[in-house]
Amino acid sequence: MSALRPPFIIALLIALSVHEWAHAMVAHRLGDPTAKDQGRLTLNPIAHLDPMGTLLFFLVGFGWGKPVPIDPRYFRNWKRDSSLVALAGPVSNLLVAFLAFGLLLLLAPQALSGDPWDLLMGSGMRGSLTIVSQDILRTSIALNLGLMAFNLLPIAPLDGSKIVQVLVHYRHDEAYMRWMQRGPWILLGLLIAEDLLHIPLLMGWISLVMSPVLHLMEMLAGMMT
């Protein structure tokens, strides 16, 4: 999947915009106006692009958007509600992936036969859609599932670190905050190990999370075609 092809760029802008908008929307619904006041309650991708996270998408195929600002002081239960705000991003990407899957199933069902990973590689794509439109849908599935899986990793600044925080006992909050402060360096180390040492740590995690979703899509495609 080339990061310079128009389908990738279109799918990336949609995935990032929906992901960050979902964070902002849930925070707003839970009483925090911070993201809305800073113009982040929008699907405009320009408001959500993070330079480093976007660059990593083009270099290694996964990254992140600009973090949505939240103020936990507005929440009734700061730990629970912060976790819900964090969870909203990956859940939104899962929903977009299934929306793209549904459109592909409706308009090019023969593209969904065989190994579920073939769905992301475009094998046998011959349908009523144009090739570019099929590529956008297929790339949307891959990108949204990849973004979901990557952000579920429990390492700061990724969403997973805030999602699991709700499970941390209050007496361990300080130690967990220290772990989160080290998160960017841990993530950088994983990226270096992935790229230079060819140790599939991140890709292994992403594959682990994506596989059951792809197999579910395969099962649904088999029932519908």
Long-range contacts (C-beta under 8 A, 24 or more apart in sequence): 1-61, 1-120, 1-139, 1-142, 3-57, 3-58, 3-59, 3-61, 4-58, 5-135, 6-132, 7-132, 7-135, 7-136, 7-138, 7-139, 8-139, 8-143, 10-136, 10-139, 11-136, 11-139, 11-140, 11-142, 11-143, 11-144, 12-54, 12-57, 12-143, 13-45, 14-45, 14-96, 14-140, 15-93, 15-96, 15-140, 15-143, 15-144, 15-147, 16-45, 16-48, 16-49, 16-54, 16-65, 16-147, 17-43, 17-44, 17-45, 17-48, 17-65, 18-43, 18-92, 18-93, 18-96, 19-48, 19-65, 19-89, 19-90, 19-92, 19-93, 19-147, 19-151, 20-47, 20-48, 20-65, 20-66, 20-68, 20-89, 21-48, 21-92, 22-88, 22-89, 22-91, 22-92, 23-68, 23-70, 23-85, 23-86, 23-88, 23-89, 24-68, 25-88, 26-84, 26-85, 26-88, 27-68, 27-70, 27-85, 30-74, 30-75, 30-76, 30-81, 30-84, 30-85, 31-74, 31-75, 31-76, 32-70, 32-71, 32-72, 32-74, 32-75, 32-85, 33-74, 34-69, 34-70, 34-71, 34-74, 35-68, 35-69, 35-70, 38-69, 40-68, 40-69, 56-191, 60-191, 60-194, 60-195, 61-146, 62-146, 62-147, 62-150, 62-202, 62-206, 63-150, 64-147, 64-150, 64-151, 64-157, 64-158, 67-157, 79-165, 79-166, 79-168, 80-166, 82-162, 82-165, 82-166, 83-162, 83-163, 83-164, 83-165, 83-166, 85-162, 86-159, 86-160, 86-161, 86-162, 86-163, 87-159, 87-163, 89-151, 89-159, 90-147, 90-148, 90-151, 90-152, 90-159, 91-148, 93-144, 93-145, 93-147, 93-148, 93-151, 94-144, 94-145, 94-148, 94-213, 96-140, 96-144, 97-140, 97-141, 97-144, 97-145, 97-148, 97-213, 98-217, 100-137, 100-138, 100-140, 100-141, 100-144, 101-137, 101-141, 101-217, 101-220, 103-137, 104-134, 104-137, 104-138, 104-141, 105-220, 105-221, 105-224, 105-225, 108-134, 109-221, 109-224, 109-225, 110-225, 111-138, 112-217, 112-218, 112-221, 112-225, 113-221, 113-225, 115-218, 116-211, 116-214, 116-215, 116-217, 116-218, 117-214, 119-214, 119-217, 119-218, 120-214, 141-217, 145-209, 145-210, 145-213, 145-214, 146-206, 146-210, 148-209, 149-205, 149-206, 149-208, 149-209, 149-210, 150-202, 150-205, 150-206, 152-209, 153-187, 153-202, 153-205, 155-183, 155-186, 155-187, 155-190, 156-180, 156-181, 156-182, 156-183, 156-184, 156-187, 157-183, 157-184, 157-187, 158-183, 158-187
